[in-house]
């Protein structure tokens, strides 16, 4: 439990940031899942379109430190490689 005014404020800020970060993390995961579903369906054009929509979400997540910068780049790279490998 917080014993100082500053610690009480930090606890309030942490609660708010946790909610915001959970929302951001969920948006990133959702966008990645849409790309993976499009890849599984076998439609290359739909998968490329889903990736184009997901990239800004992933980059925003990395900028907000919800996702590590290198992890974001790796995810985008691997999704792109899977789309390129489609027949």
N, C-alpha and C positions, 0 to 999 in steps of 0.2 A: 504494500500500500504506500502511496506517495505521502511523504512527510513535509515537503516544501511546496510553496506555490508553483515554482518552476517545474517541479516533478509532476504536480497535478496537471499543469498545462501540457507537458509532454505526453502524459497518459491520454489526455483528450485528443491531442493531435494524432497519436498512434492509432487510436480507435478509428478516426476518420480516414487516415491513410490506408489502414487495413481494408476498409470497405471499398475504397477507390481502387486499390491494387487488386483486390479479388475480382472486381468488375473487369479491369483491364486484362487480367490473366484469363478470365473466362472468354473474353472477346478474341484473344489471340488463339486459345485452344479451339474455339468454335470455327474460326476462319481456317485453321490448319485441318480440322476435321472435314470441312466442306471440300477442300482440295483433295484430300485422301479419298473421299467418297467418289468424287468425280474421276479420279484415277482408276478406282476399282470398277467403275461403270464402263470404262474402256473408251470413253469419248474424249479424244485428245483436245478438241477445240474447247469443250466445256471445262476440262481440267486446266487448260492454259488461262481461260477467263477467270476461273476461281483463284488461281495463283496470283493473277494480276490484281484481284480484289484483296487477297490476303496479305500481299507484301507490305502495303502501308500499315496494316494492323500489326504485323510482326515487328516492323521497324519502330512503330510507336511504343510497343511493349518494351523494346530494347532501350529506347530513349528514356523511358520511365523507370528503367532498371527492374521491370517485372520479369524480364528475360535477359540473360547475359548477352552482351553484344555479339560475341563469337557464336553463341548458341543460336541466336537469331539468324546470323549469316549462314550457319551450317544447315539449319532447317530449310531456309529458302533454297540453298544450293541443292540439297538432296531432293526436295520436291521438284525442282526444275529438272534435275537429272532424270527423275522417274518419268516426268512428262515427256522429255526428249526421247527416252527409250521406248515410248509407246509406238506401236506399229502404225 
